[in-house]
């Protein structure tokens, strides 16, 4: 790749959801074309991109075609098969690197990696059977959260144990017999996330941390500024920067943290992509997380991430989409809809950001 990527070059994006859509829109504003690899025809991203390759993410012929037509390839979700990223990387630059996928796809690998670079997490144990679960609960005061190691998102594939007194026989099988992780229960005061970026030249930048509230396991709101001390915000940013440097990362990353009483932090999850809790940046910053990601993967200088307003971003889930007309008549509100034809329960249909005073 010639850096910076010349105008009219093509950026390949794996994944065709709303994140891919917003990346494609940001790429277009910077003079780039986009090609989306996504099995679902007429997906939200393809509606605003130059072309879609309709195929599975691991289809070899589709990957080779994507590599052939793209100057650089990126992705919008962390469950891109690592082998697909590695196949692409033989002939085209893939950012963020495949290592970031490997680390974020498995909660056990992720937590081990984080602890290894000095970023604290909840205590955890691998659970490969009921006996591991029993031992873990005994170690964690009979409370914890049991999660699938892979393919979990938005709180799916999780079981909470609170002061569990009974036995655990059958619990492993009930979660599908797949590798699990037991995490100690974190008595957090609030949840925050940092959206940070690393450029092709190693330059680091981060937005202010957002304070996130979840409903039914799905992000409901992100509020800026977060109600945390400056020292806590700085520690979260430093942790995100350590992660970016350790992964030799290029692009935007989302890092979620639990804030403990007293202001301490435990990292929960990393997402090697633009993140729902960073959608507010399109309304309250000159450079959105989507533009920042495109700048990074295209080898352009990173943007200034300072925030000109306080704000609250709220997701529109399922029937919430019908609030759109009323929201459009509010001042200081930026609405973003994803072009999904059907409003199913739990489906992210759009979001809006209300600007507040700084
Ligand atoms: P996750 O899928 O890991 O992001 O978890 C979804 C949500 O469950 C988090 O945003 C927290 O609200 C909650 N949660 C996850 N892990 C823990 C934990 N170890 N202790 C307490 N709450 C947790």
Boltz pocket constraint, residues with backbone or C-beta under 6 A from the ligand:
constraints:
  - pocket:
      binder: B
      contacts: [[A, 122], [A, 145], [A, 152], [A, 153], [A, 154], [A, 155], [A, 156], [A, 183], [A, 184], [A, 185], [A, 186], [A, 187], [A, 188], [A, 191], [A, 214], [A, 217], [A, 268], [A, 269]]
      max_distance: 6.0
